[in-house]
Amino acid sequence: MTSDAPPYKPTSLRGGAIDALAAADLDRKVAITRDVCRRWQARSISLASPLDAAVPDRPGRPDKPVLVDPRHVAKRSLHTQEGRIALMHALAHIELNAIDLALDIVARFCDERPPQTFFDGWLQVAFEEAKHFSLLRERLASLGAAYGDLSAHGGLWEAAHQTRNDLHARLAVVPLILEARGLDVTPSLIEKMLQTGDKETAAILEVIYNDEKKHVAIGAKWFRFYCARARIDPARRFQELVRANFRGMLKPPFNDRARAAAGLTPLFYRSLTATSR
């Protein structure tokens, strides 16, 4: 948001999350996300308001990047600058979607009145995803590129759409599958960046990895909370929800140690792998 813009005043937590979610200007999306998080932490805004807009079906986006089928996203060697730019661009796209996924769970399920600490956790996630997106955009700029220069995966919002009417399914699919996948792949990316001498990118990936551990833990905490309240087995319920709401299969290798530290033990996901099926 430009310095001459009027001060942003969210109608409520839900209203602010919807405003950020709907923003097509990415600087505005990040700025609103940060502002709403700070206001909520200070308890200076209410949970919801009759003035809140409707939750959008899809997040606001600029004209670029062009969204394509995952098979058409270019893959390049990480030993070249072009390859590192392609990686940073792909990760920035993932983190942008992660901002919106965190905002959407706050806005969409607000009426279900979960405990206040539920919103504390997911706003922390939104704030940190915005930090990751900003770090990656800055890194792209330092390499002479920008987010939007390349095409991007067009299917990342499918998980949100599929689980839009079921909070338990959303918790199972987004943090416990999509976020947890980051725990599996990020350590090897850090190692590859260090091998190529790209310490700057490796440092950003380290920040993302450490935050992702917390995000998976937040998802596992609330998934287990709802299972305990319903007196159902969380691992079995997780498997039922994944089979019903997630297209595809879970692919090893898994970072079992990091997953377990976040509350996601192998009992949850081993039976859902391609080998098991």
C-alpha positions as CSV (number, residue, x, y, z in Angstrom):
1,M,0.0,0.0,0.0
2,T,1.4,3.4,-0.9
3,S,2.2,6.0,1.7
4,D,-0.6,8.4,0.5
5,A,-3.3,5.7,0.8
6,P,-5.8,6.2,3.6
7,P,-5.1,4.2,6.8
8,Y,-6.3,0.7,6.6
9,K,-9.1,-0.1,9.1
10,P,-10.4,-3.7,9.0
11,T,-14.0,-4.2,10.1
12,S,-13.0,-7.2,12.2
13,L,-10.6,-10.1,12.1
14,R,-12.7,-12.0,9.6
15,G,-13.1,-8.8,7.6
16,G,-9.4,-8.1,7.5
17,A,-8.6,-11.7,6.5
18,I,-11.2,-11.4,3.7
19,D,-9.7,-8.1,2.5
20,A,-6.2,-9.6,2.4
21,L,-7.4,-12.7,0.7
22,A,-9.2,-10.7,-2.0
23,A,-6.3,-8.3,-2.6
24,A,-4.9,-8.8,-6.1
25,D,-2.0,-6.3,-5.5
26,L,0.5,-8.5,-3.7
27,D,2.1,-5.6,-1.7
28,R,-1.3,-4.8,-0.4
29,K,-2.1,-8.4,0.4
30,V,1.1,-8.7,2.5
31,A,0.6,-5.3,4.2
32,I,-3.0,-6.1,5.1
33,T,-2.0,-9.5,6.4
34,R,0.6,-8.0,8.7
35,D,-1.7,-5.3,9.9
36,V,-4.5,-7.6,10.7
37,C,-2.2,-10.0,12.6
38,R,-0.8,-7.1,14.7
39,R,-4.3,-5.8,15.5
40,W,-5.5,-9.2,16.5
41,Q,-2.5,-9.8,18.7
42,A,-3.2,-6.5,20.4
43,R,-6.9,-7.5,20.7
44,S,-7.9,-4.2,19.1
45,I,-10.3,-5.7,16.6
46,S,-13.3,-8.0,17.1
47,L,-13.7,-11.5,15.7
48,A,-16.4,-10.7,13.2
49,S,-18.7,-7.9,12.1
50,P,-22.0,-7.7,10.1
51,L,-20.1,-5.4,7.7
52,D,-17.7,-8.2,6.7
53,A,-17.7,-9.1,3.0
54,A,-18.3,-12.6,1.8
55,V,-15.4,-15.0,1.7
56,P,-14.2,-15.1,-1.9
57,D,-14.1,-18.5,-3.7
58,R,-10.6,-17.7,-5.0
59,P,-7.9,-15.4,-3.8
60,G,-7.0,-12.1,-5.5
61,R,-4.2,-12.4,-8.0
62,P,-2.3,-10.2,-10.4
63,D,-2.3,-10.9,-14.1
64,K,1.1,-12.7,-13.8
65,P,2.3,-15.4,-13.4
66,V,0.4,-17.3,-16.0
67,L,-1.0,-20.5,-14.4
68,V,-0.4,-23.7,-16.2
69,D,-0.7,-27.5,-15.7
70,P,2.0,-28.7,-13.3
71,R,3.5,-30.8,-16.2
72,H,4.3,-27.6,-18.1
73,V,6.2,-25.8,-15.4
74,A,9.9,-25.6,-16.5
75,K,12.5,-27.5,-14.5
76,R,16.1,-26.3,-14.6
77,S,19.4,-27.3,-13.0
78,L,20.0,-25.6,-9.6
79,H,23.6,-25.2,-10.7
80,T,22.7,-22.3,-13.0
81,Q,21.3,-18.9,-12.0
82,E,18.3,-19.6,-14.3
83,G,17.6,-22.8,-12.3
84,R,17.8,-21.0,-9.0
85,I,15.5,-18.3,-10.2
86,A,13.0,-21.0,-11.3
87,L,13.2,-22.6,-7.9
88,M,12.7,-19.3,-6.1
89,H,9.8,-18.5,-8.3
90,A,8.1,-21.8,-7.7
91,L,8.7,-21.5,-3.9
92,A,7.3,-17.9,-3.9
93,H,4.2,-19.2,-5.6
94,I,3.8,-21.8,-3.0
95,E,4.3,-19.3,-0.2
96,L,1.7,-16.9,-1.7
97,N,-0.8,-19.6,-1.8
98,A,0.1,-20.5,1.8
99,I,-0.7,-16.9,2.9
100,D,-4.1,-17.2,1.4
101,L,-4.7,-20.7,2.8
102,A,-4.1,-19.4,6.3
103,L,-6.3,-16.4,5.7
104,D,-9.0,-18.5,4.3
105,I,-9.2,-20.9,7.3
106,V,-9.6,-17.9,9.6
107,A,-12.3,-16.2,7.5
108,R,-14.2,-19.3,6.3
109,F,-14.5,-21.1,9.6
110,C,-14.9,-18.1,11.8
111,D,-18.7,-18.8,12.3
112,E,-17.8,-22.2,13.8
113,R,-16.5,-20.3,16.9
114,P,-13.3,-22.3,17.6
115,P,-11.3,-21.3,20.7
116,Q,-9.6,-17.9,20.4
117,T,-6.2,-19.5,20.3
118,F,-7.2,-21.2,17.1
119,F,-7.1,-17.8,15.4
120,D,-3.9,-16.9,17.2
121,G,-2.2,-19.9,15.6
122,W,-3.4,-19.4,12.1
123,L,-2.7,-15.7,12.1
124,Q,0.9,-16.6,13.1
125,V,1.0,-18.9,10.1
126,A,-0.3,-16.1,7.8
127,F,2.2,-13.6,9.2
128,E,5.1,-16.0,8.7
129,E,4.0,-17.1,5.2
130,A,3.9,-13.4,4.2
131,K,7.5,-13.1,5.6
132,H,8.5,-16.1,3.5
133,F,6.9,-14.7,0.3
134,S,8.6,-11.3,0.9
135,L,12.0,-12.9,1.4
136,L,11.7,-14.9,-1.8
137,R,10.6,-11.9,-3.8
138,E,13.6,-10.0,-2.5
139,R,15.9,-12.9,-3.4
140,L,14.4,-13.0,-6.9
141,A,15.0,-9.2,-7.3
142,S,18.7,-9.7,-6.2
143,L,19.0,-12.2,-9.1
144,G,17.5,-9.8,-11.6
145,A,14.1,-11.5,-11.7
146,A,10.6,-10.9,-10.2
147,Y,7.6,-13.0,-9.2
148,G,5.4,-13.3,-12.3
149,D,8.3,-13.6,-14.8
150,L,7.7,-17.4,-15.1
151,S,4.7,-19.6,-15.4
152,A,3.4,-21.3,-12.2
153,H,1.4,-24.3,-11.0
154,G,-2.3,-23.7,-11.4
155,G,-3.7,-26.3,-9.0
156,L,-2.5,-25.2,-5.6
157,W,-5.9,-23.8,-4.6
158,E,-7.7,-27.1,-5.2
159,A,-7.2,-28.2,-1.6
160,A,-8.9,-25.1,-0.3
161,H,-11.8,-25.5,-2.7
162,Q,-12.2,-29.2,-1.9
163,T,-12.3,-28.6,1.8
164,R,-14.3,-25.3,1.9
165,N,-17.2,-26.9,3.8
166,D,-15.3,-29.0,6.3
167,L,-12.8,-27.6,8.8
168,H,-11.6,-31.1,9.8
169,A,-10.8,-31.9,6.2
170,R,-9.1,-28.6,5.8
171,L,-6.8,-29.3,8.8
172,A,-6.0,-32.8,7.5
173,V,-5.2,-31.7,3.9
174,V,-3.5,-28.3,4.2
175,P,-1.2,-28.4,7.2
176,L,-0.8,-32.1,7.6
177,I,-0.2,-32.9,3.9
178,L,0.8,-29.8,2.0
179,E,2.8,-28.1,4.7
180,A,4.2,-31.4,6.0
181,R,5.6,-32.0,2.5
182,G,7.8,-29.0,3.0
183,L,9.4,-30.8,6.0
184,D,10.4,-33.6,3.7
185,V,11.9,-31.7,0.8
186,T,13.3,-28.5,2.2
187,P,16.4,-30.0,4.0
188,S,17.7,-31.5,0.7
189,L,17.1,-28.1,-1.0
190,I,19.1,-26.4,1.6
191,E,22.0,-28.8,1.1
192,K,21.9,-28.4,-2.7
193,M,22.0,-24.6,-2.3
194,L,25.0,-24.8,0.0
195,Q,26.7,-27.2,-2.5
196,T,26.2,-24.6,-5.3
197,G,27.6,-21.8,-3.0
198,D,24.2,-20.0,-2.8
199,K,24.3,-19.3,1.0
200,E,21.7,-16.5,0.6
201,T,19.0,-18.8,-0.7
202,A,20.0,-21.5,1.8
203,A,19.5,-19.1,4.7
204,I,16.0,-18.2,3.4
205,L,15.1,-21.9,3.1
206,E,16.3,-22.4,6.7
207,V,13.9,-19.8,7.9
208,I,11.1,-21.4,5.9
209,Y,11.9,-24.8,7.2
210,N,11.9,-23.8,10.9
211,D,8.6,-22.0,10.5
212,E,7.1,-24.9,8.6
213,K,7.7,-27.1,11.6
214,K,5.5,-24.8,13.7
215,H,2.8,-24.6,11.1
216,V,2.5,-28.4,10.9
217,A,2.4,-28.5,14.7
218,I,-0.4,-25.9,14.7
219,G,-2.4,-28.0,12.3
220,A,-1.7,-31.2,14.2
221,K,-2.7,-29.6,17.5
222,W,-6.1,-28.5,16.2
223,F,-6.8,-31.7,14.3
224,R,-6.1,-33.7,17.4
225,F,-8.2,-31.2,19.5
226,Y,-11.3,-31.8,17.3
227,C,-10.7,-35.6,17.3
228,A,-10.4,-35.7,21.0
229,R,-13.6,-33.7,21.4
230,A,-15.4,-36.2,19.2
231,R,-13.7,-39.1,20.9
232,I,-12.4,-40.5,17.6
233,D,-8.9,-41.9,16.7
234,P,-7.0,-39.0,15.0
235,A,-4.9,-41.2,12.8
236,R,-7.9,-43.2,11.5
237,R,-9.9,-40.0,11.0
238,F,-7.0,-38.4,9.1
239,Q,-6.8,-41.3,6.7
240,E,-10.6,-41.2,6.0
241,L,-10.5,-37.4,5.3
242,V,-7.4,-37.7,3.1
243,R,-8.9,-40.5,1.0
244,A,-12.1,-38.4,0.6
245,N,-10.5,-35.0,-0.1
246,F,-7.0,-35.3,-1.5
247,R,-6.2,-36.3,-5.1
248,G,-3.2,-38.4,-5.5
249,M,-1.0,-40.3,-3.1
250,L,1.6,-39.4,-0.5
251,K,5.1,-40.0,-1.8
252,P,8.1,-40.9,0.3
253,P,10.8,-40.2,1.5
254,F,9.3,-38.6,4.7
255,N,11.1,-36.6,7.3
256,D,9.8,-38.8,10.0
257,R,11.7,-37.0,12.8
258,A,10.5,-33.5,12.0
259,R,6.9,-34.8,11.3
260,A,6.8,-36.6,14.6
261,A,8.1,-33.6,16.5
262,A,5.2,-31.6,15.0
263,G,2.7,-34.2,16.2
264,L,2.3,-36.1,12.9
265,T,3.6,-39.6,13.6
266,P,4.0,-42.3,10.8
267,L,0.8,-44.0,12.0
268,F,-1.0,-41.1,10.3
269,Y,0.5,-41.3,6.8
270,R,2.3,-44.5,6.1
271,S,-0.8,-46.4,5.0
272,L,-1.5,-43.6,2.5
273,T,1.7,-43.9,0.4
274,A,1.8,-45.1,-3.2
275,T,3.5,-48.3,-2.0
276,S,0.8,-49.0,0.6
277,R,-2.0,-48.5,-1.9
